[in-house]
Amino acid sequence: MQRYFPLITCRLLLISALLFAREADALKVTGGSVTAVQGGTAILPCHVTDTNDDLTQITWQRKTRKNPHNDNFITIQPRNGLQFVNGRDDRFKYVGNFNNKNGTLQLSNVALKDEGSYTCIFTLFPSGNQKIEIPLNLLVPPFTSVMDNLPTLGTEEVLFATCTAAGSKPPAEVRWLTGALGDKVRTTTNSTQYDNGTTTTVSSLFGVPTREINGYQVQCVISGDSLSAEETLAFTIQVYFSPTEVKISAISEDSFECVTEANPNAKFTWIRSGQSLLESAVKVDGANLQLLSLTSDLNGLYQCEASNAYGSKHGQLYVHVTSGTSRVAWALFLVLLSLNVGAAAWYFYKSGRFKSCGSK
């Protein structure tokens, strides 16, 4: 029997080696690439299966934008649980199960600095270390905006507005929907990429600033992998100009309205030349002037000024009422307002009862 012992021993060793090789071949470490949105939560999966080996420790390494070297940063042991190496980061949480050989981590409030490669290492006996690399990719939604370039009336092409998708990863697509405007406008698009991997894309809208195009509605559409859905920003083309001719029209026998065209809308101011407005006899409401009584106290030159940030213009109204016949005289005055300025001035001069009115 003694002469056969070495042979039996060799066979046993061979069988053990074969069994160990089979188990090593069956052992699997699973993970996977992870994509997360900035500010969200990332799950870094790591699991070892098909083995009866004893698990003594799980180690996590990382190589990220902030930490370019592949260093240990977390260890997990059955008694001590999760332990941070080289600094604590409470955004990480162990959500796996050590007894099930599950080393999965959860990372909350993900930032660009976290993007990179994470390695999960299982220390097994007798198989030794088994590991898998888990890439973490980040999506960064853009900050979006449309900025008006404040164009004024003109005959040359100018920039109407810019639509910006700032700081996105991957780059966002920016385009304009201009509808029936057709070749009355054109667009250009350019991008700037930054060292942190984000990109800012700007699309500009150009055209000739005319009154016809003023107020036309267009849309800026922003899309990309970092957005769950397309984002549409509505924009109304604005062409800015100072008040045009100021006209004063009669609303009733004792009320007048100051009218003009302007963008932005004009503000109106009524004044009485050389005298203050009699609050007891005159009511001013924006563009409207109302005479509360038809008496000679109201006689004088009234001026309506229309103004905005781009300029101002004014119109004038001369009021003269003769006592005793105020209603008839006022009615005649209203009729004369509808005549041209020259005819009205001639009539007032000849009548002797009224003075001239007009606009400037």
VOBA-1610 file (N, C-alpha, C; in pm, whole numbers, padded with zeros to 5 digits, always signed):
BEGIN
Met+00084-00122+00000Met+00000+00000+00000Met+00086+00124+00000Gln+00196+00120+00068Gln+00279+00238+00082Gln+00334+00284-00052Arg+00359+00191-00139Arg+00415+00225-00269Arg+00315+00300-00357Tyr+00183+00291-00326Tyr+00081+00358-00408Tyr+00037+00494-00352Phe+00082+00532-00231Phe+00038+00656-00166Phe+00070+00782-00247Pro+00186+00795-00299Pro+00214+00916-00380Pro+00122+00927-00499Leu+00087+00817-00558Leu-00001+00822-00674Leu-00140+00868-00636Ile-00191+00818-00524Ile-00325+00860-00476Ile-00324+01008-00441Thr-00217+01051-00377Thr-00206+01192-00338Thr-00207+01281-00461Cys-00138+01244-00560Cys-00133+01323-00684Cys-00270+01331-00748Arg-00340+01215-00743Arg-00473+01215-00802Arg-00568+01308-00727Leu-00559+01303-00593Leu-00644+01391-00512Leu-00614+01538-00539Leu-00486+01568-00549Leu-00448+01706-00578Leu-00499+01749-00714Leu-00492+01658-00810Leu-00538+01688-00944Leu-00689+01713-00946Ile-00761+01627-00873Ile-00907+01643-00866Ile-00942+01775-00800Ser-00873+01811-00693Ser-00897+01939-00622Ser-00871+02057-00714Ala-00763+02047-00791Ala-00730+02155-00883Ala-00837+02172-00989Leu-00884+02055-01039Leu-00987+02061-01142Leu-01116+02121-01088Leu-01153+02081-00965Leu-01274+02137-00902Leu-01259+02286-00880Phe-01141+02326-00835Phe-01115+02468-00810Phe-01122+02547-00941Ala-01068+02488-01048Ala-01069+02556-01178Ala-01212+02572-01228Arg-01292+02464-01208Arg-01431+02471-01251Arg-01507+02581-01177Glu-01483+02589-01044Glu-01552+02691-00965Glu-01506+02830-01006Ala-01375+02844-01033Ala-01324+02974-01076Ala-01383+03015-01209Asp-01401+02914-01297Asp-01461+02944-01427Asp-01607+02985-01411Ala-01677+02923-01314Ala-01819+02952-01293Ala-01840+03086-01225Leu-01746+03129-01146Leu-01758+03255-01070Leu-01777+03374-01165Lys-01872+03460-01131Lys-01899+03577-01215Lys-01907+03703-01128Val-01844+03809-01177Val-01857+03941-01114Val-01930+04030-01213Thr-02045+04081-01172Thr-02128+04161-01262Thr-02130+04307-01218Gly-02144+04393-01317Gly-02152+04538-01292Gly-02227+04604-01407Gly-02163+04699-01471Gly-02226+04763-01587Gly-02202+04911-01592Ser-02208+04965-01712Ser-02191+05109-01730Ser-02313+05183-01675Val-02289+05299-01614Val-02396+05377-01550Val-02398+05517-01608Thr-02518+05565-01638Thr-02537+05703-01685Thr-02633+05773-01589Ala-02595+05889-01542Ala-02678+05964-01446Ala-02687+06110-01487Val-02791+06177-01440Val-02811+06319-01467Val-02754+06399-01351Gln-02684+06506-01383Gln-02623+06590-01279Gln-02728+06632-01176Gly-02690+06613-01048Gly-02781+06645-00940Gly-02870+06529-00899Gly-02869+06423-00980Gly-02952+06307-00950Gly-02877+06201-00870Thr-02926+06077-00878Thr-02869+05966-00802Thr-02819+05858-00898Ala-02700+05805-00870Ala-02642+05698-00952Ala-02629+05572-00867Ile-02665+05459-00924Ile-02647+05329-00859Ile-02531+05258-00929Leu-02426+05227-00852Leu-02308+05158-00905Leu-02320+05010-00868Pro-02364+04927-00963Pro-02391+04786-00931Pro-02264+04701-00929Cys-02259+04610-00833Cys-02143+04521-00822Cys-02186+04397-00744His-02172+04280-00807His-02223+04157-00746His-02139+04039-00794Val-02104+03952-00703Val-02033+03830-00741Val-02126+03710-00720Thr-02131+03620-00817Thr-02223+03506-00812Thr-02150+03377-00847Asp-02221+03266-00824Asp-02173+03132-00860Asp-02041+03096-00793Thr-02035+03124-00664Thr-01916+03085-00587Thr-01956+03061-00443Asn-01888+02963-00381Asn-01906+02936-00238Asn-01788+02988-00156Asp-01699+03063-00220Asp-01584+03118-00150Asp-01630+03212-00038Asp-01543+03224+00060Asp-01569+03318+00170Asp-01531+03460+00124Leu-01622+03554+00149Leu-01594+03695+00118Leu-01544+03764+00243Thr-01424+03821+00234Thr-01365+03887+00352Thr-01372+04038+00344Gln-01373+04095+00222Gln-01376+04242+00209Gln-01418+04282+00069Ile-01488+04396+00061Ile-01519+04459-00067Ile-01447+04594-00070Thr-01375+04618-00176Thr-01299+04743-00188Thr-01345+04818-00314Trp-01362+04947-00298Trp-01398+05033-00413Trp-01283+05128-00443Gln-01249+05135-00572Gln-01150+05231-00621Gln-01219+05326-00720Arg-01160+05443-00740Arg-01217+05536-00838Arg-01107+05618-00905Lys-01137+05651-01030Lys-01052+05739-01108Lys-01146+05836-01178Thr-01153+05959-01128Thr-01254+06055-01173Thr-01190+06186-01217Arg-01277+06278-01260Arg-01227+06410-01299Arg-01157+06478-01181Lys-01213+06463-01062Lys-01154+06526-00944Lys-01032+06448-00895Asn-01039+06314-00903Asn-00928+06229-00857Asn-00875+06148-00976Pro-00776+06201-01047Pro-00728+06135-01170Pro-00650+06006-01146His-00614+05979-01020His-00540+05856-00989His-00635+05751-00934Asn-00614+05627-00971Asn-00702+05517-00929Asn-00668+05478-00785Asp-00742+05534-00689Asp-00715+05512-00548Asp-00833+05446-00478Asn-00801+05371-00370Asn-00907+05318-00286Asn-00980+05433-00217Phe-01113+05423-00208Phe-01184+05527-00134Phe-01291+05471-00041Ile-01324+05341-00056Ile-01421+05278+00034Ile-01381+05132+00054Thr-01393+05085+00178Thr-01383+04942+00208Thr-01507+04900+00285Ile-01550+04776+00261Ile-01668+04723+00329Ile-01631+04588+00388Gln-01651+04572+00520Gln-01619+04448+00589Gln-01741+04403+00669Pro-01749+04274+00699Pro-01869+04224+00768Pro-01892+04287+00905Arg-01785+04316+00979Arg-01801+04372+01113Arg-01805+04525+01112Asn-01717+04587+01036Asn-01703+04733+01040Asn-01796+04806+00943Gly-01853+04733+00850Gly-01939+04797+00751Gly-01859+04885+00657Leu-01922+04992+00610Leu-01856+05083+00514Leu-01758+05174+00587Gln-01637+05183+00534Gln-01533+05271+00587Gln-01476+05354+00471Phe-01465+05486+00494Phe-01408+05574+00392Phe-01256+05578+00406Val-01189+05582+00292Val-01044+05594+00287Val-01010+05729+00224Asn-00920+05802+00287Asn-00875+05933+00236Asn-00990+06035+00226Gly-01072+06042+00328Gly-01176+06145+00332Gly-01316+06091+00320Arg-01406+06143+00402Arg-01544+06099+00406Arg-01626+06172+00299Asp-01718+06101+00237Asp-01811+06159+00140Asp-01947+06094+00162Asp-02032+06165+00238Asp-02160+06109+00279Asp-02260+06095+00165Arg-02223+06136+00046Arg-02312+06114-00068Arg-02315+05966-00108Phe-02212+05892-00068Phe-02206+05750-00096Phe-02275+05670+00014Lys-02352+05572-00029Lys-02422+05485+00065Lys-02413+05342+00016Tyr-02384+05251+00109Tyr-02378+05109+00072Tyr-02519+05052+00073Val-02567+05009-00044Val-02703+04957-00056Val-02703+04808-00093Gly-02584+04748-00095Gly-02574+04605-00123Gly-02594+04522+00003Asn-02555+04395-00006Asn-02566+04303+00107Asn-02441+04217+00111Phe-02365+04232+00219Phe-02236+04164+00226Phe-02254+04012+00221Asn-02353+03960+00294Asn-02374+03815+00298Asn-02410+03759+00161Asn-02472+03842+00079Asn-02508+03800-00058Asn-02400+03834-00160Lys-02286+03879-00109Lys-02174+03917-00196Lys-02215+04025-00297Asn-02289+04122-00246Asn-02338+04235-00326Asn-02274+04363-00273Gly-02194+04426-00357Gly-02120+04545-00313Gly-02175+04675-00369Thr-02299+04679-00413Thr-02356+04795-00482Thr-02354+04921-00396Leu-02313+05033-00458Leu-02311+05164-00393Leu-02415+05256-00456Gln-02461+05349-00375Gln-02550+05456-00424Gln-02479+05590-00405Leu-02479+05671-00511Leu-02417+05804-00506Leu-02525+05907-00535Ser-02553+05993-00438Ser-02654+06096-00455Ser-02590+06229-00493Asn-02673+06318-00547Asn-02627+06452-00588Asn-02501+06443-00675Val-02512+06366-00781Val-02397+06342-00869Val-02354+06472-00936Ala-02223+06493-00943Ala-02166+06612-01006Ala-02064+06572-01112Leu-02026+06670-01194Leu-01928+06642-01299Leu-01798+06586-01243Lys-01761+06630-01123Lys-01635+06583-01064Lys-01637+06433-01039Asp-01757+06372-01032Asp-01769+06229-01002Asp-01757+06142-01127Glu-01762+06201-01244Glu-01758+06123-01367Glu-01623+06053-01380Gly-01626+05927-01420Gly-01501+05854-01437Gly-01524+05704-01430Ser-01424+05634-01377Ser-01427+05488-01370Ser-01420+05442-01225Tyr-01512+05351-01186Tyr-01516+05295-01051Tyr-01489+05146-01061Thr-01404+05095-00970Thr-01368+04954-00971Thr-01411+04889-00840Cys-01485+04780-00854Cys-01533+04703-00739Cys-01449+04576-00727Ile-01389+04555-00609Ile-01299+04441-00588Ile-01351+04354-00473Phe-01373+04227-00502Phe-01413+04130-00400Phe-01290+04050-00358Thr-01264+04047-00229Thr-01155+03963-00177Thr-01215+03831-00129Leu-01188+03723-00204Leu-01247+03592-00180Leu-01139+03492-00139Phe-01180+03396-00057Phe-01090+03285-00021Phe-01157+03154-00058Pro-01089+03073-00138Pro-00946+03084-00175Pro-00921+03146-00312Ser-01025+03197-00380Ser-01007+03242-00519Ser-00919+03366-00533Gly-00912+03448-00428Gly-00836+03571-00437Gly-00924+03688-00481Asn-00861+03794-00527Asn-00935+03915-00566Asn-01004+03897-00701Gln-01130+03938-00706Gln-01208+03939-00829Gln-01266+04082-00843Lys-01252+04141-00962Lys-01294+04281-00975Lys-01364+04308-01107Ile-01432+04422-01112Ile-01497+04468-01234Ile-01497+04620-01235Glu-01481+04674-01354Glu-01475+04820-01371Glu-01613+04871-01415Ile-01658+04981-01353Ile-01791+05038-01380Ile-01776+05184-01422Pro-01791+05215-01551Pro-01783+05355-01596Pro-01907+05433-01552Leu-01886+05555-01507Leu-01996+05645-01472Leu-01993+05765-01566Asn-02098+05777-01646Asn-02110+05889-01740Asn-02217+05985-01690Leu-02193+06113-01710Leu-02285+06214-01659Leu-02353+06290-01772Leu-02482+06314-01755Leu-02558+06402-01844Leu-02583+06533-01771Val-02557+06644-01839Val-02577+06775-01778Val-02677+06854-01862Pro-02799+06874-01812Pro-02897+06954-01887Pro-02849+07098-01900Pro-02881+07164-02011Pro-02835+07302-02031Pro-02920+07403-01956Phe-02861+07519-01930Phe-02937+07635-01886Phe-02981+07707-02014Thr-03110+07726-02029Thr-03163+07779-02155Thr-03218+07919-02137Ser-03204+08000-02242Ser-03255+08137-02237Ser-03263+08195-02377Val-03349+08295-02393Val-03356+08374-02516Val-03336+08519-02477Met-03244+08586-02544Met-03213+08725-02513Met-03247+08815-02631Asp-03328+08917-02604Asp-03364+09016-02704Asp-03247+09111-02726Asn-03213+09137-02851Asn-03103+09229-02880Asn-03147+09374-02890Leu-03276+09403-02866Leu-03332+09538-02867Leu-03306+09614-02998Pro-03345+09557-03113Pro-03322+09627-03240Pro-03419+09743-03258Thr-03374+09847-03326Thr-03460+09960-03359Thr-03487+09963-03509Leu-03589+10039-03549Leu-03626+10046-03691Leu-03506+10077-03779Gly-03499+10011-03894Gly-03389+10036-03986Gly-03408+09959-04116Thr-03311+09974-04205Thr-03317+09909-04336Thr-03207+09805-04355Glu-03117+09795-04256Glu-03007+09699-04264Glu-03034+09581-04171Glu-02979+09463-04208Glu-02997+09344-04126Glu-02930+09362-03990Val-03000+09320-03886Val-02947+09327-03751Val-02978+09196-03678Leu-02918+09181-03560Leu-02945+09067-03474Leu-03074+09092-03396Phe-03172+09003-03411Phe-03296+09015-03335Phe-03282+08956-03195Ala-03230+08834-03187Ala-03224+08765-03058Ala-03126+08650-03064Thr-03083+08604-02946Thr-02997+08487-02936Thr-03063+08386-02841Cys-03056+08260-02882Cys-03109+08150-02800Cys-02990+08066-02754Thr-02979+08045-02623Thr-02860+07983-02567Thr-02895+07858-02487Ala-02821+07750-02511Ala-02824+07630-02428Ala-02684+07618-02367Ala-02671+07662-02242Ala-02539+07676-02180Ala-02505+07557-02092Gly-02377+07513-02103Gly-02322+07414-02011Gly-02385+07278-02018Ser-02414+07227-02136Ser-02477+07095-02148Ser-02373+06988-02179Lys-02408+06866-02144Lys-02323+06750-02175Lys-02415+06630-02198Pro-02414+06574-02317Pro-02344+06616-02439Pro-02403+06745-02496Pro-02343+06800-02602Pro-02392+06927-02657Pro-02540+06920-02696Ala-02612+07028-02669Ala-02753+07036-02706Ala-02767+07088-02849Glu-02880+07056-02910Glu-02912+07110-03042Glu-03007+07227-03024Val-02978+07338-03091Val-03060+07459-03080Val-03102+07501-03221Arg-03232+07521-03239Arg-03281+07564-03370Arg-03401+07657-03353Trp-03429+07736-03458Trp-03540+07830-03458Trp-03652+07779-03549Leu-03774+07796-03505Leu-03892+07773-03589Leu-03950+07910-03622Thr-03942+07950-03749Thr-03980+08086-03788Thr-04107+08092-03872Gly-04166+07976-03903Gly-04294+07974-03973Gly-04293+08046-04106Ala-04393+08134-04124Ala-04413+08203-04252Ala-04311+08312-04280Leu-04222+08341-04186Leu-04122+08446-04211Leu-04030+08409-04326Gly-04006+08280-04342Gly-03926+08234-04456Gly-03790+08300-04465Asp-03758+08355-04584Asp-03627+08415-04606Asp-03617+08558-04552Lys-03717+08602-04478Lys-03708+08734-04415Lys-03613+08733-04296Val-03581+08612-04248Val-03487+08598-04138Val-03388+08487-04172Arg-03276+08487-04101Arg-03179+08378-04115Arg-03121+08349-03977Thr-03060+08231-03964Thr-03005+08192-03835Thr-02861+08144-03850Thr-02785+08158-03743Thr-02650+08102-03735Thr-02637+08030-03601Thr-02553+07927-03596Thr-02534+07850-03473Thr-02385+07823-03452Asn-02340+07842-03328Asn-02201+07810-03296Asn-02194+07753-03155Ser-02085+07679-03128Ser-02070+07610-03000Ser-01933+07636-02941Thr-01928+07634-02808Thr-01802+07648-02735Thr-01792+07534-02635Gln-01684+07457-02642Gln-01665+07345-02550Gln-01566+07384-02441Tyr-01594+07339-02318Tyr-01513+07376-02202Tyr-01436+07255-02150Asp-01335+07282-02067Asp-01248+07177-02016Asp-01322+07075-01931Asn-01434+07114-01870Asn-01507+07019-01785Asn-01599+06927-01866Gly-01592+06936-01999Gly-01670+06847-02084Gly-01805+06901-02126Thr-01843+07019-02077Thr-01971+07076-02115Thr-01955+07167-02237Thr-02067+07195-02301Thr-02068+07277-02423Thr-02180+07379-02416Thr-02153+07499-02462Thr-02256+07602-02476Thr-02284+07625-02624Thr-02410+07613-02660Thr-02453+07630-02799Thr-02541+07753-02809Val-02509+07840-02906Val-02582+07965-02924Val-02633+07973-03067Ser-02762+07999-03083Ser-02820+08019-03216Ser-02875+08161-03223Ser-02839+08233-03330Ser-02876+08374-03343Ser-02976+08392-03457Leu-03068+08485-03438Leu-03173+08513-03536Leu-03152+08654-03591Phe-03141+08665-03725Phe-03113+08792-03791Phe-03227+08829-03886Gly-03240+08960-03912Gly-03339+09007-04009Gly-03336+09159-04017Val-03415+09214-04108Val-03426+09360-04122Val-03537+09409-04030Pro-03508+09504-03942Pro-03606+09549-03842Pro-03711+09644-03900Thr-03821+09591-03947Thr-03930+09670-04002Thr-04052+09661-03911Arg-04149+09751-03934Arg-04271+09746-03855Arg-04352+09621-03887Glu-04340+09571-04009Glu-04416+09453-04048Glu-04373+09329-03970Ile-04245+09322-03938Ile-04195+09204-03868Ile-04210+09217-03717Asn-04234+09339-03671Asn-04252+09364-03528Asn-04373+09288-03476Gly-04355+09217-03364Gly-04465+09144-03304Gly-04482+09002-03356Tyr-04399+08959-03449Tyr-04411+08823-03505Tyr-04355+08722-03404Gln-04429+08614-03384Gln-04389+08513-03286Gln-04310+08400-03352Val-04196+08365-03290Val-04113+08254-03334Val-04084+08166-03213Gln-04017+08054-03236Gln-03986+07962-03127Gln-03842+07913-03137Cys-03778+07902-03023Cys-03645+07840-03015Cys-03664+07703-02953Val-03617+07599-03024Val-03635+07461-02978Val-03498+07405-02938Ile-03490+07350-02816Ile-03365+07295-02763Ile-03387+07147-02734Ser-03299+07063-02785Ser-03312+06918-02765Ser-03174+06857-02742Gly-03174+06734-02691Gly-03047+06666-02668Gly-03066+06551-02570Asp-02964+06467-02559Asp-02970+06349-02472Asp-02984+06385-02324Ser-02940+06504-02286Ser-02946+06542-02145Ser-03084+06593-02105Leu-03175+06608-02203Leu-03311+06656-02175Leu-03409+06541-02193Ser-03504+06530-02101Ser-03603+06424-02112Ser-03701+06450-02225Ala-03716+06579-02262Ala-03805+06617-02372Ala-03754+06749-02431Glu-03795+06776-02554Glu-03758+06903-02616Glu-03810+07020-02534Glu-03731+07125-02528Glu-03773+07247-02459Glu-03796+07356-02564Thr-03913+07419-02557Thr-03949+07521-02654Thr-03963+07656-02583Leu-03888+07754-02630Leu-03893+07889-02575Leu-03958+07982-02678Ala-04074+08036-02643Ala-04144+08128-02732Ala-04079+08265-02727Phe-04073+08331-02843Phe-04014+08465-02849Phe-04092+08549-02949Thr-04124+08670-02909Thr-04192+08764-02998Thr-04089+08866-03046Ile-04071+08874-03177Ile-03974+08968-03233Ile-04021+09110-03202Gln-03932+09185-03143Gln-03963+09323-03109Gln-03872+09417-03188Val-03933+09514-03256Val-03858+09621-03321Val-03896+09749-03247Tyr-03800+09814-03188Tyr-03827+09926-03098Tyr-03815+10059-03173Phe-03907+10151-03139Phe-03903+10283-03201Phe-03974+10384-03111Ser-03936+10511-03129Ser-03993+10619-03050Ser-04134+10650-03098Pro-04213+10725-03022Pro-04350+10758-03065Pro-04352+10826-03201Thr-04451+10786-03281Thr-04471+10849-03411Thr-04557+10974-03390Glu-04624+11023-03495Glu-04707+11142-03484Glu-04810+11127-03373Val-04822+11231-03291Val-04918+11231-03180Val-05047+11298-03226Lys-05157+11226-03214Lys-05287+11280-03253Lys-05377+11291-03132Ile-05456+11398-03127Ile-05552+11417-03019Ile-05691+11407-03079Ser-05768+11312-03032Ser-05903+11292-03085Ser-06006+11311-02975Ala-06128+11351-03017Ala-06237+11372-02923Ala-06309+11242-02895Ile-06326+11209-02768Ile-06403+11092-02728Ile-06550+11133-02706Ser-06568+11247-02643Ser-06701+11304-02621Ser-06686+11455-02616Glu-06794+11525-02578Glu-06787+11672-02579Glu-06693+11727-02473Asp-06656+11645-02375Asp-06569+11695-02269Asp-06447+11606-02245Ser-06421+11509-02336Ser-06308+11417-02318Ser-06226+11406-02445Phe-06094+11395-02426Phe-06002+11383-02539Phe-05904+11269-02512Glu-05854+11212-02622Glu-05759+11103-02611Glu-05636+11133-02695Cys-05520+11107-02636Cys-05392+11126-02703Cys-05350+10990-02761Val-05325+10985-02891Val-05298+10858-02959Val-05166+10865-03035Thr-05085+10759-03023Thr-04962+10748-03100Thr-04925+10602-03112Glu-04826+10573-03194Glu-04773+10436-03207Glu-04630+10438-03161Ala-04595+10340-03075Ala-04459+10334-03021Ala-04432+10193-02969Asn-04304+10156-02963Asn-04264+10028-02903Asn-04133+10049-02828Pro-04135+10032-02695Pro-04248+09992-02613Pro-04356+10101-02607Asn-04473+10064-02555Asn-04584+10158-02550Asn-04543+10287-02481Ala-04598+10396-02535Ala-04563+10527-02482Ala-04635+10555-02350Lys-04571+10635-02269Lys-04636+10691-02150Lys-04681+10833-02184Phe-04796+10873-02132Phe-04854+11001-02169Phe-04854+11097-02050Thr-04823+11222-02083Thr-04824+11328-01981Thr-04899+11449-02036Trp-05001+11493-01963Trp-05076+11613-02001Trp-05030+11730-01916Ile-05003+11843-01982Ile-04968+11965-01909Ile-05046+12082-01970Arg-05054+12190-01894Arg-05121+12311-01940Arg-05017+12421-01949Ser-04999+12474-02068Ser-04891+12570-02091Ser-04906+12693-02002Gly-04802+12721-01926Gly-04799+12841-01842Gly-04882+12831-01718Gln-04960+12729-01700Gln-05046+12715-01584Gln-05050+12568-01541Ser-05088+12550-01416Ser-05102+12413-01368Ser-05242+12363-01402Leu-05255+12231-01412Leu-05386+12173-01435Leu-05473+12188-01312Leu-05596+12229-01334Leu-05689+12245-01223Leu-05749+12109-01189Glu-05704+12051-01079Glu-05749+11917-01044Glu-05899+11911-01020Ser-05957+12023-00979Ser-06101+12026-00954Ser-06182+12033-01083Ala-06114+12070-01192Ala-06186+12088-01319Ala-06138+11996-01429Val-06022+11930-01410Val-05963+11846-01513Val-05923+11712-01452Lys-05953+11605-01523Lys-05914+11471-01480Lys-05825+11409-01587Val-05709+11362-01547Val-05615+11299-01640Val-05603+11152-01606Asp-05622+11066-01705Asp-05609+10922-01688Asp-05526+10867-01803Gly-05393+10863-01784Gly-05305+10816-01889Gly-05313+10903-02013Ala-05362+10846-02124Ala-05372+10920-02249Ala-05497+11006-02256Asn-05586+10994-02160Asn-05715+11065-02165Asn-05716+11191-02081Leu-05781+11294-02137Leu-05801+11421-02066Leu-05952+11447-02063Gln-06005+11465-01942Gln-06148+11493-01927Gln-06168+11627-01858Leu-06252+11711-01920Leu-06286+11841-01861Leu-06412+11822-01779Leu-06401+11850-01649Leu-06513+11824-01559Leu-06619+11933-01562Ser-06583+12050-01615Ser-06681+12159-01629Ser-06640+12246-01748Leu-06740+12298-01819Leu-06710+12379-01937Leu-06718+12526-01899Thr-06611+12574-01842Thr-06605+12714-01799Thr-06480+12779-01854Ser-06479+12911-01848Ser-06365+12985-01902Ser-06237+12961-01823Asp-06251+12904-01703Asp-06131+12872-01624Asp-06042+12769-01692Leu-06101+12695-01786Leu-06026+12590-01854Leu-05954+12640-01978Asn-05976+12766-02015Asn-05915+12818-02136Asn-05762+12810-02131Gly-05701+12773-02243Gly-05556+12769-02249Gly-05506+12662-02344Leu-05374+12651-02350Leu-05309+12554-02438Leu-05274+12429-02358Tyr-05321+12316-02405Tyr-05293+12188-02341Tyr-05200+12106-02431Gln-05106+12040-02368Gln-05009+11961-02445Gln-05003+11819-02393Cys-05009+11724-02487Cys-04994+11582-02452Cys-04858+11535-02503Glu-04776+11488-02412Glu-04645+11435-02450Glu-04647+11283-02441Ala-04607+11217-02550Ala-04594+11070-02554Ala-04445+11037-02557Ser-04402+10949-02468Ser-04258+10921-02459Ser-04232+10775-02422Asn-04119+10724-02467Asn-04065+10596-02420Asn-03913+10608-02417Ala-03844+10497-02399Ala-03698+10502-02384Ala-03627+10548-02510Tyr-03697+10552-02623Tyr-03631+10584-02749Tyr-03661+10725-02800Gly-03745+10801-02729Gly-03772+10938-02769Gly-03912+10982-02727Ser-03949+11102-02770Ser-04080+11156-02734Ser-04130+11250-02843Lys-04263+11266-02847Lys-04328+11364-02933Lys-04451+11415-02860His-04503+11531-02907His-04620+11585-02839His-04719+11645-02937Gly-04842+11653-02892Gly-04950+11718-02966Gly-05011+11826-02879Gln-05073+11926-02943Gln-05128+12039-02868Gln-05277+12057-02896Leu-05346+12103-02794Leu-05489+12130-02803Leu-05517+12264-02736Tyr-05578+12358-02812Tyr-05609+12489-02755Tyr-05758+12494-02723Val-05788+12528-02598Val-05926+12532-02551Val-05966+12676-02518His-06084+12714-02569His-06140+12845-02534His-06292+12833-02531Val-06347+12861-02414Val-06492+12853-02397Val-06545+12990-02358Thr-06654+13034-02428Thr-06718+13161-02397Thr-06831+13137-02299Ser-06836+13213-02190Ser-06939+13195-02088Ser-07076+13222-02146Gly-07176+13150-02100Gly-07314+13167-02145Gly-07349+13081-02262Thr-07254+13048-02344Thr-07281+12965-02461Thr-07185+12847-02468Ser-07142+12802-02349Ser-07036+12702-02344Ser-07072+12575-02417Arg-07195+12528-02402Arg-07228+12401-02465Arg-07227+12413-02617Val-07288+12519-02672Val-07290+12536-02817Val-07150+12559-02870Ala-07078+12648-02801Ala-06941+12677-02844Ala-06855+12551-02841Trp-06874+12469-02738Trp-06793+12347-02726Trp-06828+12247-02834Ala-06954+12236-02863Ala-06995+12146-02971Ala-06933+12188-03102Leu-06933+12320-03129Leu-06872+12370-03251Leu-06722+12342-03252Phe-06664+12355-03135Phe-06521+12328-03123Phe-06488+12182-03158Leu-06576+12091-03113Leu-06554+11950-03143Leu-06562+11922-03293Val-06655+11990-03360Val-06666+11973-03504Val-06540+12021-03572Leu-06491+12137-03525Leu-06372+12193-03587Leu-06249+12107-03568Leu-06248+12025-03460Leu-06134+11936-03438Leu-06114+11838-03553Ser-06225+11805-03619Ser-06216+11709-03729Ser-06169+11772-03859Leu-06163+11906-03865Leu-06114+11972-03985Leu-05963+11973-03985Asn-05902+12007-04100Asn-05756+12016-04100Asn-05712+12136-04019Val-05586+12136-03977Val-05535+12237-03885Val-05547+12376-03944Gly-05519+12394-04074Gly-05524+12527-04136Gly-05664+12585-04137Ala-05766+12504-04174Ala-05904+12552-04179Ala-05953+12587-04040Ala-05919+12505-03942Ala-05963+12532-03805Ala-05904+12663-03754Ala-05774+12684-03779Ala-05711+12808-03733Ala-05776+12931-03797Trp-05809+12923-03927Trp-05873+13036-03997Trp-06010+13067-03937Tyr-06087+12963-03908Tyr-06221+12983-03853Tyr-06215+13049-03715Phe-06124+12996-03629Phe-06113+13054-03495Phe-06072+13201-03500Tyr-05982+13234-03593Tyr-05936+13372-03604Tyr-06048+13463-03648Lys-06132+13422-03743Lys-06240+13505-03794Lys-06358+13515-03697Ser-06388+13412-03622Ser-06505+13410-03535Ser-06490+13506-03418Gly-06370+13519-03365Gly-06348+13605-03250Gly-06391+13541-03120Arg-06462+13431-03126Arg-06509+13364-03005Arg-06418+13250-02960Phe-06340+13194-03057Phe-06250+13084-03025Phe-06110+13115-03076Lys-06016+13052-03015Lys-05880+13060-03064Lys-05841+12927-03128Ser-05721+12923-03186Ser-05683+12806-03270Ser-05656+12680-03190Cys-05671+12565-03255Cys-05629+12437-03200Cys-05551+12363-03306Gly-05466+12275-03271Gly-05389+12200-03369Gly-05302+12098-03304Ser-05223+12038-03383Ser-05129+11937-03327Ser-04990+11968-03378Lys-04895+11930-03300Lys-04754+11956-03332Lys-04677+11829-03320
//
